[in-house]
């Protein structure tokens, strides 16, 4: 097809001089022989090898496929609206958490993303409020991974391209939206995901935190405190009455995940 496009592009010049036709044929040969660079992403770690614009594009595509797979699953229209409301408000750090959660599922060969993978994603993200609070509690990614593997073991090793969320993981996402609303925030960050995880309280993640000696109430208190102190939350609509500059949502980043999922 590429050759056809090249031929159609040079057809109008066929009536020019032989030297002109020769130059055109040379250009056409060069076009045919120019290798096409394809961005291949084996996982979230591959983003480190791309430039900023490539990274944005890959995040939009890969996370958009996650959104699409969740919205397309059979469920009531009300539940689909909740899913859309959640994902279109995710900050880039929250997106990274979900991407890392999928990578953790693949690492252990599981075909699902549960609360435990979300917890590992929160820790692994490393820079958000959730990661900072968990680190301050002495919770490391290495230790959490050990506890997760003790509880769920390793899977078959065959992992589907699209890894669905378990019902408990979906509940965590829904609760994170509720937590954001209660705080008067118009976005969902890693801190809201952690609050949702703590509020769910019955999944594998809760057992992992207990095994690591973490107190859920203390974690919640520290998250709320850090949200109040952090510049990440300044002007984010805290309390629903802020008149300052709003925290950018993904739509303002140019990433409307709802539209992307429906395309």
N, C-alpha and C positions, 0 to 999 in steps of 0.2 A: 504493500500500500504506500510505503514511503517513496518507492520508486515512481509510482503513479503520480503522487503529488509533485515530485520534482519535475517529471516530464510535463505536466500541465503547466507548471510555473514557467518553463523555458520555451513552451510552444510558440508564443508570440515573437520570439527572437529568431525563429528559424529562417526568416527571410532576410536577415542581416548578412553582412559580409562573412566570409569563411573564418576570418580571424576572430570575429565576434562570436560566431558559433563555437569556435574552439575554446574560447574563454568560458563560455556558458557551460560547455560540456565538462570543462575542468572543474568549475564550481559544482556542477551536479555530482561529479565523481567524489569530490570532497565531502559534499553533503551526505552521500550514501555511505562513505567510509567513516564518518564521524561517529565515534561510539556514544551511545546514550547512557548517561549516568542515572542509575536507578538507586533510590534510597531504600535500603533494606534494614528493617528494624527487627532484631531478634527478641527484643525486650526493652524495658525502660532504660536499661543501662546503655543501650545503643544511642540514646539521645546525646550522650556526652561527646560523640564523634560528629555531631551535626552542628551547623551554625544556628544562630538564634531563629531565623525565619524558618529553617527546616524543622527545628524543634517545635515551634508553634503549630506548623502544619501537621506534623506527626502526632502531637498530642491531640489536636482537634480530630484527626481521622481515627486514631485508635480509641480515644475515649468516646467519640461519637458512636463507634460501633458497639461499645458497651451499652450506651444509652439506648441505641436502637434495639439491641437484643432484649433489653429489659422491658421497653415499652411494647414490643411486639408480642410478648408472652401473654397468653390468655389470662385475663383478669377483668374486673369491673372497670367501667369508665372512670369512676371516682379514683380508683387506685392508680390508673394510668396518669391521671392529672397530678396526683401526688408525686409520682416518679418524675414527671416533667418539671414540676415545681422544684424538686430537689436538685436535679442535675443542672438546670439552667442557672442556679445560684452558686454553684461550686467555684471556689477560688482555685487558682493554679496549684496551690499547695494541697488542697483537698483532692484535686484531680490526681496529683502525684501519689497521694496515699492510696487511692483506688488502683492505680496502675501498678504500684508496688505490691499491693495485696494480691493482684492477679499473678505477679511474678512469684510471690511466695507460694501460691497454690501450685504453680508449675514446678517450682523447685522440689516440692514434696510429691509431685506426681498425682495431684488431686484435681478432679474435674468440678470443683466448686470453690467459691469464695465464702468462707464463713466468718464469724466474728473474730476468730483467732487470726485469720489473714489480715483483717482490717487492723487489728491491734499491731501486728508486725509491720504493716504499712505505715501506721502512725509513728512507730518508733523509728523505722527506717527513713522516713522523710527527713528527719534530722534538724529542720530549721523552724518549724512551726511551733505554736504554743503547746500543742499536745506533746510533741517530741521533747520540748524543753522541760515540761512538767514531769513526764515519765522519767527522763534522765535524772532530774533532781531527786526522784524517789529511788534512785539506784537501779532502775530497770534498764537493762541493756538489750540490744537486739540479739546478741549471742545467747544470753540466758533465756530470753523469751522463746527463741527458736527451739532450744533444747526442751523446754516445757511443752511447747506445742507438739513436737514430735513424740514426746512421751505419751501424750493423750490421744492423738489421732493417728500416729504412725505414718508410714509412707504409703502412697497410693500405688496404682498399677503402673504408673509411668506414662500411660497413654493419655495425653491431655488434649481436649478439643480446642479449636481456635477460639471460640467464644466460651468463656467460663462463667456460668451463672452464679448469682448470689443465692445462698441458702435463705430459707424463710427468716431465720434469726438475723442474718446479715441485712436483709431488706428492712427488717424492723429497726435495726440500728440506724439505717439511713433515714427512715421516716422520723425516728425520734430526734435525729440531728437537726432536721428541719424544724421540729417543734421547739428544740432548745434555742435555735437561732431566733425564732419568732418571739420566744419568751424574753430573750435578751434585747429585743428590738433591733436585731441585725437584718440587713437585707441581703446577706450573703451566707454561705456555709463554708466555714474554714475547718482546719484540722481540729481546732478546739471544740467545735460543735459535734464533729464525728466522735471525739473522745467522750464528750458528755452523753451522747446518744448510746455509746457503747457501755458506759457505766450504768446508765438508766435501764438498759435492757437486762443486764445483770444475771442472766441465766445461761448464757452460751459458754463455749469453750474459753473465750477470752476472759470471762469472769473467773474461771477456774485457774487460768494461767496467772492472772494478777494475784489471786489468793495464794498460789504456790510460791510466788515471788515475794510474798509478805507485804503486798501493797494494800493499803486501806482505801477502798473506793470513795468513801466520804471525804477523806483527806485529799485525794486526787481532785475530786470535784471542787473542793474549796480552793485549792491552789490554781486550778484552771480559771475559775471565776475571778480570783484575785489578779492573775496575770492578764486576763482579758481587760480588766479595768485599768491596768497600768501600761499595757502594751500600746505602742504607736500603731500596731496593726488594727486596733479597734477605734482609733481616733476618728471621729466624724462618720462612724459607720452606722449611725442611727441608733445608738445605744439608748435604751429606754423609750424609743419611738418618738423622741422629741428633739433630736439633735438638729440644729440648723447649720451645722458645719458641712464641709465637703464630704460627700458620701464615699464609703469604701467602694472601689470599683468592683462590679460584678463581672462574671464572665462575658455577659453581653457587651459590657463596656470595653472589655478586652478585645472585642471583635470575634468572640466565640459564642455564638448563640446555639447552644447544644440542642435545644428543642427543635429548631429548624433543621439542624444537621441530622438529627435522628429520624426526622420524617422524610428526608430527601431520598 
